[in-house]
Amino acid sequence: MEERKEKRIALFKMILLVVIVVLLPAILFFTHREFFSRFDSVDAFEEFIKSYGNESIIVFLVVQILQVVISVIPGEIVQVAAGFIFGPFRSFLLVILGCAIGQIIAFFIGKILGVDFVKAFISKDNLDHYTSLLNSKKGYTICFLLYLIPGIPKDFLCYIAGISEMDIKKFLLLSMLGRLPGIVGSIAMGILIGRDRYVPAIALFAAACIVAVLGVIYRDKLRSKIEEIKEKAQNRH
């Protein structure tokens, strides 16, 4: 009886895996190909959101959730557009809420479907690397740093966290804190553009580019430092 139940669960997971990895992306690509063109620029995305009128807030929230869950949608364009369209308070609230909901969904997708699902998106080496980091004694500190450092695949980390030993509440709190500087910077850029303050917007964009480039240049050193944090924590116990 128990064996039959396990087989049914395994079959369910396999079907769900095929639907999420293959079927849904294929349907979106062939039936709503124009949807992805909305993310080519901030102007195109703004036009798309505003076309929904009074429902634009709901549509934006759904898009922000999908951006985290699907990962292929560029988050920077979505968040810059939020500041441009909705202003300071509403944009911050919508982006934070959308990111949080998206992360919860991705976390539980990873937890329910397991390692085989996550392997469909992430190489075995990266999967093993990030899983070992999140499962270490300093896993929550490392989680915060991974979300803070530019260039790390933040949305995929939600799925990896789901198959790790992390508690969802602690993961959500620390990952969102790590996301905050990037979110605030993107929204601020959108607000400045919306108010025709192009000089500070360009300056902010230049600063973001410098941080991103430095993140790429020093990526290996940052990874080594994170590994060092993990090793020190393990050696103490």
Order of alpha helices (4+ residues) and beta strands (2+ residues): alpha-alpha-alpha-alpha-alpha-alpha-alpha-alpha-alpha-alpha-alpha-alpha-alpha
